[in-house]
Amino acid sequence: MPGTRRIAVVERCCLVVLLAWLAWLPLPFGSIVPRARLPLIAVPLLICAVAAVARLYAMRDRANATQPSRAWVIWSVGGALLVVTGAFQLLPLPPSALALLSPESEVIWRTATRVARFAGLAVGDTHPITVDPRATTLELFRIASILAAFTAAALLIRHHMRRMALATVLCSTAIFESMYGLREAALQRYEIWGWPNRLIFNRVTGTFVNPNHFAHYVAIVLPLALFLIAFAWHVSGRSDDIPVARRLVLLLEQRVLATGFAIVAAGACLAAILLAQSRGALLALGSGLLFVAALLPGRRLARVALATTGGLVLVGALVFYLGPERTVARFVPSEFERQTFVGRRIGIAAAFELWQRFSVFGSGLGTFERVVSMEQSQDLTKIYHHAHNDYAELAATAGTLGFMIGIVALLGGYVALVRMTFGASAKELTWRRRAFQVAALCSLTIAMVHALFDFNFHIPSNPATLAAIIGAAVASVDHDRRTRR
């Protein structure tokens, strides 16, 4: 029907724009620069709105339309509640209500009001919970864009070919990031689009400023490269009775280009993590892959042992080839590295103390930099922009209410996706879909582990990319394949 064809065209256009946006995300310094804010926020919101309208129109005459998966519902509700919490922090309140809900914020605003009036400025009596409304507004829109990217991916990436396209685009972007960083390191320039990185030397950063954030990006993309390799291996021999040697021959005959691309992508991601010398990303990568491997059915202990041995051999080979001074020299404790550990401890400790100050509703999303000096008692020559622990920073800026919403939604959706992938209902899904869900679980686990000692959630490209990956993993079965009324 013409209407169905129009909906298909609209969805394909939205998908192309979404994939292009995902490829663009890491290029402007991980989208942390001010000029990247408008496309970072506006594009996913627009795609999500158009895709939602198209889906509603396509489902108008369907019977028994497939419901969203449980993980999709949990993460969507949790994200929406977090946005509502941030919006409540912006709501102007009278002094009595503000003192009741957030006594510390009331003291700050009362003091600021006195200073402003002493300077002759006209200031109102109502103030929000957040100590910096502008910073909270920007953070609120950014979180909304992440939720929109997740929803858009869940609405659009419902077919195997679209999941393959997503994996291919992200792996291509990771290869470019790795090659770009390697080129700058080989030339000893360490420039990003002409901007000289005078902050960190001798570590590959791609188009990111911080090598740890660059390593995190390629780490969450690496499972998609493994998914492409597993798919090529799976389709090279439909029967389990085919010998390994024969399967390798079929793999080379039928899918040599696709397999080669996936192997290059996986190797580039792992080499990039080593050249970035990111201990946290390497630890998170190993933890995430091994944890999900242990969830796979079958001989779990043997599989984990084999994966660990293979991973160590591969890492050792790359270290030998790339040189230990460029890959693992930073792993040896030094005075500078001890200072780094102390700095992270200071930021995390300050975040927990701020949580006690702003215990219920927090200081306001995105305001950690504004309030950290209230509790930072060491290393006073610098201001910590983030806590180096996403969970602690969420607790400090969103309070107990926002922290509980975020953690319950994160863990609830994670458990739901695990059951959807490995539970009894997983038998209704195809192998291809379950394989992609395994890759998405690996990416999510890597991000959750790395969040314990870094602030990648606040590097816009990383959570937005992860949102698209898990959104594609929790999408429901295509509605257009349901029976019409």
C-alpha positions in Angstrom: 0.0 0.0 0.0 1.2 3.6 -0.7 0.9 4.5 3.0 3.0 1.6 4.1 5.7 2.5 1.5 5.7 6.1 2.7 6.2 5.0 6.3 9.1 2.7 5.2 10.7 5.6 3.3 10.4 7.9 6.4 11.9 5.3 8.7 14.8 4.6 6.3 15.5 8.3 6.2 15.4 8.6 10.0 17.7 5.6 10.2 20.2 7.1 7.8 20.2 10.4 9.8 20.6 8.5 13.1 23.5 6.4 11.9 25.2 9.6 10.4 24.7 11.3 13.8 26.2 8.4 15.7 29.2 8.5 13.4 29.6 12.2 13.9 29.3 12.1 17.7 33.0 11.4 18.6 34.4 13.7 15.9 34.0 17.2 17.6 36.2 16.3 20.6 33.6 13.7 21.9 30.9 16.4 21.4 32.0 18.3 24.5 32.6 21.6 22.7 29.8 24.2 22.8 29.3 24.3 19.1 28.3 20.6 19.2 25.5 21.1 21.7 22.8 22.0 19.2 23.2 18.9 16.9 23.9 16.7 19.9 20.5 17.6 21.4 18.3 18.5 18.5 19.0 15.7 16.1 18.0 12.7 18.4 14.9 14.6 19.7 13.8 15.3 16.1 14.5 11.7 14.9 12.7 10.3 17.9 9.6 12.4 17.3 9.4 11.6 13.6 10.0 7.8 14.2 7.4 7.7 17.0 4.8 9.4 14.7 5.6 7.0 11.9 5.3 4.0 14.2 2.0 5.1 15.5 0.7 5.7 12.0 1.9 2.2 10.9 0.2 0.5 13.9 -3.2 2.3 13.5 -4.8 -0.7 11.7 -2.8 -3.6 13.2 -4.3 -6.1 15.7 -2.3 -7.5 18.6 0.6 -5.2 18.0 3.8 -6.3 19.7 4.4 -4.6 23.0 7.8 -3.0 23.9 10.1 -5.3 25.7 10.3 -5.1 29.5 13.9 -3.7 29.5 12.7 -1.0 27.0 9.9 0.0 29.4 12.1 0.0 32.5 14.8 2.1 30.9 12.3 4.5 29.3 10.4 5.1 32.5 13.6 5.5 34.5 14.9 8.0 32.0 11.7 9.9 31.9 11.6 10.1 35.8 15.2 11.3 35.8 14.2 14.1 33.4 11.2 15.0 35.6 13.6 15.1 38.6 15.9 17.5 36.8 12.9 19.6 35.8 11.7 19.8 39.4 15.1 21.0 40.4 14.5 24.0 38.1 11.1 24.9 39.6 11.1 28.2 41.5 10.1 27.8 45.1 9.3 30.2 47.9 11.9 30.4 50.7 9.8 28.3 53.1 9.4 25.5 50.7 13.0 25.6 49.5 14.2 25.5 53.1 12.1 22.4 53.7 13.1 20.5 50.6 16.8 21.6 50.3 18.1 23.6 53.3 21.6 23.9 51.8 20.3 25.3 48.6 18.1 27.8 50.5 21.2 29.0 52.4 23.1 29.5 49.2 20.3 31.4 47.5 19.6 33.5 50.5 23.2 34.6 50.7 23.3 35.3 47.0 20.1 37.3 47.2 21.6 39.5 50.0 24.8 40.1 48.0 22.8 41.0 44.9 20.5 43.4 46.7 23.4 45.0 48.4 24.8 45.6 44.9 21.6 47.3 44.0 20.2 44.5 41.8 16.5 43.5 41.8 16.2 39.9 42.8 13.0 37.8 43.3 12.2 35.8 46.4 11.6 32.5 44.7 14.6 30.3 43.8 15.0 26.7 42.5 16.7 23.8 44.2 19.6 23.7 41.8 22.4 26.1 42.6 23.0 26.8 38.8 19.8 26.7 36.7 21.7 27.2 33.4 24.0 24.2 34.0 21.0 22.1 35.1 19.0 23.1 32.0 21.9 22.1 29.7 22.3 18.8 31.5 18.6 18.1 31.4 18.4 18.6 27.7 21.5 16.3 27.2 19.9 13.5 29.3 16.7 14.0 27.2 18.7 13.6 24.0 20.2 10.4 25.4 16.8 9.1 26.1 15.6 10.1 22.6 18.6 8.3 21.0 17.7 5.2 23.0 14.0 5.4 22.0 14.8 6.2 18.3 17.1 3.2 18.1 14.5 1.0 19.7 11.8 2.2 17.2 14.0 2.1 14.1 16.5 -0.7 14.5 14.2 -3.7 14.7 15.6 -5.9 11.9 18.8 -7.9 11.6 20.0 -5.9 8.7 19.5 -2.6 10.5 21.4 -4.0 13.5 24.2 -5.1 11.1 24.2 -1.5 9.7 24.5 0.0 13.2 27.4 -2.4 14.1 29.1 -1.6 10.8 28.9 2.2 11.2 30.1 2.2 14.7 33.0 -0.2 13.9 33.9 2.0 11.0 33.9 5.0 13.2 36.1 3.2 15.8 38.6 2.2 13.1 38.8 5.9 12.0 39.3 7.0 15.5 42.0 4.5 16.1 43.8 5.3 12.8 43.5 9.1 13.4 45.0 8.8 16.9 47.8 6.4 15.7 48.7 8.9 12.9 49.0 11.8 15.3 51.1 9.6 17.7 53.4 8.5 14.9 53.9 12.1 13.8 54.4 13.2 17.5 51.9 16.0 17.0 49.0 14.9 19.2 46.6 17.3 17.4 42.9 17.1 17.1 41.6 18.8 14.0 44.6 21.3 14.3 44.1 21.9 18.0 47.3 20.9 19.8 46.6 18.7 22.9 48.9 20.3 25.5 47.2 18.5 28.3 48.2 14.9 27.7 51.2 13.6 25.6 52.4 10.2 24.4 49.0 8.6 24.7 46.6 8.1 21.7 43.4 10.1 22.1 41.7 9.8 18.7 39.5 12.9 18.3 38.9 13.0 22.1 40.8 15.2 24.5 41.2 12.6 27.2 42.7 9.2 26.2 40.5 7.4 28.9 37.3 8.7 27.2 38.6 7.7 23.8 39.5 4.2 25.1 36.0 3.9 26.7 34.4 4.7 23.3 36.3 2.0 21.4 35.7 -0.4 24.3 31.9 -0.2 24.1 32.2 -0.6 20.3 34.5 -3.7 20.5 31.6 -6.1 21.3 29.9 -5.1 18.1 33.0 -6.1 16.2 32.9 -9.5 18.0 29.2 -9.7 17.1 30.1 -9.3 13.4 32.7 -12.0 13.7 30.3 -14.4 15.4 27.7 -13.8 12.8 30.1 -14.5 10.0 31.1 -17.7 11.7 27.5 -18.7 12.4 26.3 -18.4 8.8 29.4 -20.0 7.3 28.1 -23.4 8.5 24.4 -23.9 9.4 25.1 -27.3 10.9 27.1 -28.0 14.1 28.4 -31.2 12.5 30.6 -29.3 10.1 34.3 -29.7 11.0 36.2 -26.5 12.1 38.5 -26.8 9.1 35.7 -27.0 6.6 33.9 -24.1 8.4 37.0 -22.0 8.0 37.2 -22.7 4.3 33.5 -21.7 3.9 34.2 -18.6 5.9 37.0 -17.6 3.6 35.0 -18.5 0.5 31.7 -16.8 1.4 32.4 -13.9 3.8 36.1 -13.0 3.6 35.5 -9.3 3.3 33.0 -9.0 6.1 35.1 -11.2 8.4 38.2 -9.2 7.6 36.5 -6.0 8.3 35.2 -7.2 11.7 38.7 -8.6 12.6 40.3 -5.3 11.7 37.7 -3.4 13.8 38.2 -5.6 16.8 42.0 -5.4 16.5 41.9 -1.6 16.0 39.7 -1.2 19.1 42.0 -3.3 21.3 45.1 -1.7 20.0 43.6 1.7 20.6 42.8 0.9 24.3 46.4 -0.2 24.7 47.9 2.8 22.9 45.6 5.1 25.0 47.2 3.3 28.1 43.8 3.4 29.8 44.0 0.9 32.7 40.3 1.6 33.6 39.1 0.8 30.0 41.2 -2.3 29.8 39.9 -3.5 33.2 36.3 -2.7 32.3 36.6 -4.4 28.9 38.0 -7.6 30.5 35.4 -7.6 33.3 32.5 -7.0 30.9 33.4 -9.6 28.4 34.2 -12.3 31.0 31.0 -11.5 33.0 28.7 -11.9 30.0 30.7 -14.9 28.8 29.9 -16.5 32.2 26.2 -16.0 31.5 26.2 -17.9 28.3 24.7 -21.4 28.5 26.9 -24.5 28.4 30.3 -25.1 29.9 30.8 -21.7 31.6 34.0 -22.4 33.5 35.8 -23.8 30.4 34.5 -20.9 28.3 35.7 -18.3 30.7 39.1 -19.9 31.1 39.5 -20.2 27.3 38.3 -16.6 26.8 40.7 -15.3 29.5 43.7 -17.2 28.0 42.9 -16.1 24.5 42.5 -12.5 25.6 45.8 -12.5 27.5 47.6 -14.0 24.6 46.1 -11.4 22.2 46.9 -8.5 24.5 50.4 -9.9 25.0 50.9 -10.1 21.2 49.7 -6.6 20.7 52.0 -5.3 23.5 54.9 -7.1 22.0 54.1 -5.7 18.5 53.3 -2.1 19.5 56.0 -1.9 22.2 55.6 -1.9 26.0 56.7 1.7 26.3 53.7 2.8 24.3 51.1 0.4 25.8 51.8 -0.8 29.3 54.5 1.5 30.6 51.9 3.6 32.4 50.7 0.4 34.3 54.0 0.5 36.3 53.3 2.6 39.5 55.1 6.0 39.6 54.8 9.2 41.6 52.6 10.8 38.9 50.3 7.8 38.9 50.0 7.8 42.7 49.0 11.4 42.4 46.3 10.4 39.9 44.9 7.8 42.2 44.9 10.4 45.1 43.1 12.9 42.8 40.3 10.5 42.0 39.9 9.6 45.6 39.6 13.3 46.5 36.9 13.8 43.8 34.9 10.8 44.8 35.1 11.6 48.6 33.9 15.2 47.8 31.0 13.8 45.9 29.8 11.6 48.8 30.2 14.6 51.2 28.1 16.7 48.9 25.5 14.0 48.8 25.2 14.4 52.6 24.8 18.2 52.1 22.2 18.0 49.4 20.8 14.6 50.6 17.3 14.4 49.0 17.1 16.4 45.8 20.8 17.1 45.2 22.6 20.3 44.2 21.2 20.2 40.6 22.1 18.1 37.6 25.4 19.3 36.0 26.4 21.4 39.0 29.2 19.3 40.5 31.9 21.8 39.4 30.0 24.6 41.1 29.7 23.0 44.5 32.8 20.7 44.8 34.8 23.5 46.5 32.4 23.3 49.4 33.8 19.9 50.4 37.1 19.6 48.5 39.8 20.0 51.3 42.8 18.7 49.4 44.6 19.6 46.1 43.1 23.1 46.3 45.1 24.3 43.3 42.5 22.8 40.9 38.8 22.5 40.7 37.4 19.0 40.0 35.0 19.2 37.1 33.7 15.7 37.8 33.9 13.1 40.5 35.6 10.3 38.5 32.7 8.2 39.6 29.4 8.6 37.7 27.4 7.0 40.5 28.8 9.3 43.2 28.3 12.4 41.0 24.7 11.4 40.3 24.1 11.1 44.0 25.6 14.5 44.7 23.8 16.4 41.9 20.5 14.5 41.8 20.2 13.5 45.4 18.9 10.3 46.9 15.7 10.6 44.8 17.6 10.9 41.5 20.2 8.3 42.5 17.5 5.7 43.4 15.7 6.3 40.1 18.9 6.0 38.1 20.2 2.9 39.8 16.9 1.0 40.0 16.2 1.7 36.3 19.8 0.7 35.3 19.8 -2.6 37.2 16.2 -3.4 36.5 16.7 -2.9 32.8 19.9 -4.9 32.9 18.3 -7.9 34.6 15.4 -7.7 32.2 17.8 -7.8 29.2 19.7 -10.7 30.7 16.4 -12.7 31.1 15.4 -11.6 27.6 18.7 -13.0 26.2 19.3 -16.1 28.4 15.9 -16.9 29.9 13.2 -19.2 28.8 11.6 -16.6 26.6 14.9 -16.3 24.6 14.0 -19.4 22.7 11.4 -17.4 20.8 14.2 -15.1 19.4 16.5 -15.8 16.5 20.1 -16.6 17.1 21.0 -13.3 15.3 19.0 -11.2 17.7 20.3 -13.0 20.8 23.8 -12.5 19.6 23.3 -8.8 19.2 21.8 -8.6 22.7 24.8 -10.4 24.1 27.0 -7.8 22.4 24.9 -5.0 23.9 25.1 -6.5 27.3 28.9 -6.6 27.0 28.9 -2.9 26.0 26.6 -2.0 28.9 28.6 -4.0 31.4 31.8 -2.3 30.3 30.3 1.1 30.8 28.9 0.2 34.2 32.3 -1.0 35.4 34.2 1.9 34.0 31.8 4.3 35.6 33.2 3.3 39.0 36.4 5.2 38.4 35.7 7.7 35.5 33.1 10.1 34.3 32.3 8.8 30.8 28.6 9.6 31.3 29.5 13.2 31.1 31.4 12.9 27.8 28.3 13.3 25.4 29.3 10.9 22.6 29.9 7.9 24.9 26.5 7.6 26.7 24.6 8.5 23.5 26.4 5.8 21.5 25.7 3.3 24.3 22.1 4.3 24.3 21.7 3.6 20.6 23.3 0.1 21.1 21.1 -1.0 23.9 18.1 0.6 22.3 18.6 -1.6 19.3 18.9 -4.6 21.6 15.6 -4.1 23.4 13.5 -3.2 20.3 10.3 -5.2 19.9 9.5 -7.4 16.9 8.7 -5.4 13.8 5.1 -4.3 13.9 4.7 -4.4 10.2 5.0 -8.2 10.2 1.9 -8.5 12.3 -1.4 -9.6 10.8 -3.7 -6.8 9.7 -7.3 -6.5 11.0 
